[in-house]
Amino acid sequence: MTLVTAPVSKSPCSVDRLMAALPSTHRKRALVVMTSPRLGGRGLRAWVALLDADDRPLPGSLPSHLVDVYLEDSEAEPLHDCERCGLTVPVRAARRCGHEATVERVYFPQCPHCGGRTGRHAYWSRTA
């Protein structure tokens, strides 16, 4: 009898995927805040969790002004996405009512990568 095992995945883990997409000038600081919760980084850690859970689209390189939001605003969270390319974009959440947060600030009404509209569940609820 032969035991058949699943092939070992050659795909990078979500942290590696995100780090590779960050501008090289932002990687060191992003890694510091992601590994030190008292320095912020909650939004970046949440983004990694979303990549793990949903295998969300991630371009090869992220716009620096998108990453700046996560590094500058410790309350920024990846709660919106682009309806066209699926890129997760940050918003500042005000308060939570049940499972959904109310949004205090929308940083990117248009996707900083492709220009598509952004919103809560925009990629997953598109009809096309």
FENNORRA-V538402 format. One record per pair of residues at least 24 apart in sequence whose C-alpha atoms are under 8 Angstrom apart, sorted by sequence separation. I is the first residue (numbers start at 1). J is the second residue. D is the distance in whole Angstrom. If there is no record, write none. Layout:
# FENNORRA-V538402
i=I j=J d=D
i=I j=J d=D
This chain:
# FENNORRA-V538402
i=66 j=90 d=8
i=87 j=111 d=8
i=44 j=70 d=7
i=87 j=113 d=8
i=43 j=70 d=6
i=57 j=85 d=7
i=58 j=86 d=8
i=59 j=87 d=8
i=82 j=110 d=8
i=41 j=70 d=7
i=57 j=86 d=6
i=58 j=87 d=6
i=82 j=111 d=6
i=85 j=114 d=7
i=89 j=118 d=8
i=18 j=48 d=7
i=41 j=71 d=7
i=47 j=77 d=8
i=56 j=86 d=7
i=57 j=87 d=6
i=81 j=111 d=8
i=84 j=114 d=8
i=40 j=71 d=8
i=43 j=74 d=7
i=46 j=77 d=7
i=47 j=78 d=6
i=56 j=87 d=8
i=85 j=116 d=7
i=42 j=74 d=7
i=43 j=75 d=7
i=46 j=78 d=7
i=56 j=88 d=8
i=84 j=116 d=5
i=15 j=48 d=6
i=41 j=74 d=6
i=42 j=75 d=7
i=43 j=76 d=6
i=44 j=77 d=8
i=83 j=116 d=6
i=84 j=117 d=7
i=14 j=48 d=6
i=40 j=74 d=5
i=42 j=76 d=8
i=43 j=77 d=4
i=44 j=78 d=8
i=82 j=116 d=6
i=83 j=117 d=6
i=14 j=49 d=8
i=42 j=77 d=7
i=43 j=78 d=6
i=82 j=117 d=6
i=83 j=118 d=6
i=82 j=118 d=4
i=83 j=119 d=8
i=86 j=122 d=8
i=14 j=51 d=6
i=21 j=58 d=8
i=81 j=118 d=5
i=82 j=119 d=7
i=86 j=123 d=5
i=14 j=52 d=6
i=21 j=59 d=7
i=23 j=61 d=7
i=26 j=64 d=8
i=33 j=71 d=8
i=69 j=107 d=8
i=80 j=118 d=6
i=81 j=119 d=6
i=83 j=121 d=8
i=85 j=123 d=7
i=86 j=124 d=8
i=13 j=52 d=8
i=21 j=60 d=5
i=22 j=61 d=6
i=23 j=62 d=7
i=80 j=119 d=5
i=81 j=120 d=6
i=83 j=122 d=5
i=84 j=123 d=6
i=18 j=58 d=8
i=20 j=60 d=8
i=21 j=61 d=4
i=22 j=62 d=5
i=23 j=63 d=7
i=80 j=120 d=4
i=81 j=121 d=6
i=82 j=122 d=6
i=83 j=123 d=4
i=20 j=61 d=8
i=21 j=62 d=6
i=22 j=63 d=8
i=23 j=64 d=6
i=26 j=67 d=8
i=30 j=71 d=7
i=47 j=88 d=8
i=79 j=120 d=6
i=80 j=121 d=6
i=81 j=122 d=6
i=82 j=123 d=6
i=83 j=124 d=7
i=22 j=64 d=7
i=29 j=71 d=8
i=80 j=122 d=7
i=81 j=123 d=6
i=83 j=125 d=8
i=83 j=126 d=6
i=22 j=67 d=7
i=66 j=112 d=7
i=43 j=90 d=8
i=63 j=112 d=7
i=63 j=113 d=7
i=62 j=113 d=7
